[in-house]
Structures are given as structure tokens and as C-alpha cells.
Amino acid sequence: MIPALFLVFSAVAYRVTSGLLIHSGASWLSNFAPLAAIALCSAAYFPKKYKFAVPLVTLFISDAVLNFRYGAPLLDPQILCRYFALALVGWIGLLLQYRPSLKTLLPASVVGSTIFYAITNAFSWLSDPGYAKNLGGLIQALTAGLPQYSATPSWMFFRNSLISDLLFTLLFVFSMNFGRRSARPHARAAVPRTA
């Protein structure tokens, strides 16, 4: 579990770093942060008391750093919507906790990324007065977004999120398998031999 925890904290450090760099011209990093994968894999692999605590606490810490830097409120409806979407993705991971593998988690990662994207962009469509409250406005929220917020269209946020979630899920599964393999020889060495 130690390699996986290190991977989660590295992903959060990356999220903070990339969030700070985006405003200095690195817009290709937009939303290349494995938030849904952290929620999915933590719920699938971690012990009961860490399943939701680790992803939500790490997200909260990274939100606190980024929101402080940019003068944004720490808790607003958009952020609460993001936490709700991540909790749903974590619920999918919870359903897979007895059979976590690449075969189950990679497709679940695609589903989780899509759920996160659909919920957060639909909430933006509903709450932002810049979007027309019709099907065209919803399509705009899901594809182009509002130009005043970013030069990066919404579909590119989704693409980056999907790629980073798949990559992180792959790394997470390998980290958990590596941690289990390296723990086995230590466990065998600790078992006393009887004559």
C-alpha cells in the first residue's frame, strides 16, 4: 500500500504544480490531473478507513493551495459538485473492491472520467448564466465551454482527464501489485520454521 499512497500524494503534488503552471502559459496541462482515478483506485484497493478519506483529503489540500493562490473560495457550489462526482466515482471503485485488476479498473476509469466530466459540466451549464438553458447550451458546456474562462475547450479538458485517469489507474494497479509482491518475501521470512 505504501507505493500506492506515494503515488496518490505525487499525483496531488502534480495537480498543484500543474495548476500553478497553467496560468503561466502551460495550457496543454489543463485538467491533466487524475482526480477520478484517485477516487476509483483508493476505493477499490485501500483499507476501509482510507477508501474515501485519502482521495477527499488530498483533493481538499490541493484545492486549498490552488484556491488560496488564485483567491477563489474554498467551498462553493462548483467545488461541492466536484466532490459529489468524485464520491460517485469512488462508489464504482467500492463495487470493484473484491476484484480489482486492470481488466476491471481500466473500463471503470473511462466510466469514472465520463461521470465526472458529465456531472461537472452539466452543473456549470445549469449554474452559469453565460450558457443558454437549452440543449444547445448544454452541448456548448460539454464541448466548447465559455471562451471567457479559458482558451481550452471543454472537450480538451475531458480528453486530458481521460488520459491522465487511465495512466494513473495503470500506475496505481502496478504499484499495488508491486507492493504486494515485495511484501510476500518479507512475510515468508518472518514466519518461523518448525522442525
Summary of the structure (lengths in Angstrom):
residues: 195
radius of gyration: 18.7
end to end distance: 33.5
largest distance: 78.7
contacts: 614
relative contact order: 0.16
helix: 75%
strand: 0%
